[in-house]
Amino acid sequence: HLKSLSKEDFSKFITITKGVNYHELAHILFTNASHNRIVDFCNEKMKSVAQFAWDNYFQTFNLLEDCRIENLFSAEYLRAKYYFSFAAITIIMNNNKAQDERVILPNYLLLYGRKFLEIDLSKFRQNIKFDNKILVQCETIVDKFLTEEDIIKRLELNYDLMKILVGNSQIIINVSNQNSIDNSKKG
């Protein structure tokens, strides 16, 4: 299959693969909780919150954590910013064009949370057909999440974001996870 790729497509494949590898290394270095601890917290939270699907809660946490760890990694390893940027723009922006309008806000947050990106998100933000108050609330939560070191506080911030996203039934959370770098390597 790789032999059939053009030189340009092969180069893109290698760049995204490096981005995915750096991404997974960033999880190892900066996700300061075991997968089991995160799952246990999510399971406990879900017992008291019937309106959230567990998958949505965990997926949203993982997407926010992806942004956080890539920011931390690229701050220490500057060259990784190129690979993360290429992967994020390729996976999120290109997939966003064909996606349901309801995933625009979650996709915007995936880009917004990657502070190392050197792109202007103002036009993307203008295309989001939601109350500006919702956007500001979501951006504030993402900003807090990115700088929070305590895993329990990050999980609580995720809960706050889920209340906003699920509270607005026009937003699809599950679909946005298809754009995660973690999922790009599974397909």
N, C-alpha and C positions, 0 to 999 in steps of 0.2 A: 504494500500500500504506500509506504513512504517513497518508494522508487518512482511512483507515478506522479508525485508532486512536482510542480515547477520549482525552479530554484528559489523564486520569491516566496511561494507557499511553504517550502521546506524551511526557509529562514524564519518565517513567521511561526511555524510549528516549534522550532528550536527555541525561539524567544519566549513563547508562551510556556513551554516546558520548563525553562529556567525559572520563569516567574512562579510556576507552581511548586517547583522544588524549593525555592527560597521561601515561599509562603509556608510550606510544611515545616521547614526549619525554623521559621519565625514562631510557629505554634510551639515547637519544642522549647525554644528559648524563652518565650514570653507569656504563654498561657499558663498562669500560675495556679492551676487546679487540674486535678485529674478529670478525665472524661466522666468517670463514675460519680465524682462529687457534683459535677454540673448536672448530670442526669438525676441524681438523688434530689437535688434542690428543685429541679423542674418538676419531678414527680410530686414532691410535697406541695409545691405551689399549685399544681393542677388539681389537687384534691379540693382546694377551696375556691377554684375559679372555673366554673363549668363552661363559661362561654369561650374560653381559649382552647383550641386544640393543642395537645402537647407538642405535636410536630411543629406547629406554627411558632410556639414559644421557643422551642429549642433552635429551630432554624433561624429565627430572628436574632437570638443570642449569638449564634455562630457567625452570622453575617456582620454583626457589630464587632465581635471579637476579631474577625478577619481584618476589618479596618484598623482596629487598635494595634494588632500585632504587626501589620505591614507598616504602619507609621513608625512604630518603635524600631523595627528592623532597618527600615530605610534611613532612619536618623543615625544609626550606627554603621551601616554599610551602604554608603551613598549610591553606589552603582546599582544596587537592587531596585532603586526607585524607577529606573528605566524599565526593568522587566515587570515590576508590579504595574506601572502605568500602562505599558503596552497590553498586558493581560486584561487589566480592568477595562480599558477603553474598548478593546476588541470584544471581550465577552459581554460587557454590560451595554455599552452604547450600540454596538451592532445588533445585538439581540433585542434591544429596546425598540428598534424601528418597527419590528413586526409584531410586537407584543400588544396585548390588551391594554387599553388606556389606564386601567385600574392598577397596573404595576409601575406606573411612572413614578409615583412618590417613593415606594421602596427602592427602586433603581436609582433615583436621585440621591437618596440617603446613602446608598452604597458608594456613590462617587463623592458625595459631600464628606463622608467620613474618611476618605483617603486624602488627607491634607497635603500629601506630597505631590498630588496631581497638578500639573501646570496647565490646566485648562480653565476657561471661564465657564462657570456653571450657570451664569445669570439667565441665559436664553433657555437652558434646560429647565430652570426653576420657573420661568415665566409660563412654560407650557403645562405646568401642573395646575389642574383645574380644581384646586381645593382652597379653602379659606387660608389666607396668609397666617392667621393665628395658629392653625394646625401645623403649617410648615415651621413656624418659629418654635413652637413647642417641641416638634420632632428634632429640629436642628440643635436645640438646647440640650435635649437628652443625649443625642449623639455626641456632642462636645463634652459633656460630663463623663460619658462612658469612656471616651478615648483617653481621658486623663486619670481615670479611677484605677487605683492599684488593687483595691480590695475586691475579690471575686464576688462576695455576697452583695456588695453594693452595686456591682455591675449587673448582677442578675436581677436586682430590684429595679435598676434603671431600665433594663430590658422589659420588665413587667410594666413599667410606666409607659414605655413606647407601645407595647402591645395593647394597652387600654385605649390608646389613641387610635391606633391602626384598626383594631377590631371594632372600636366604637364607630368608625366610619365604614359602613358596609360596602362602600364603593371601592375599597382598597383590597387587593388580593395580596396576601403575604406569601402563600405557598409558591406561587409562580416565580416570584423574585428570586427564590432560592435556586432556581435553575441557572441563574446567572452567577452564582458563587464560584469562585475559583476552586473551592473544594469539590464542587460537582463537575467542573469542566474536565477533570481527569478521569471521571467515572464513565463518561459517555464514549 
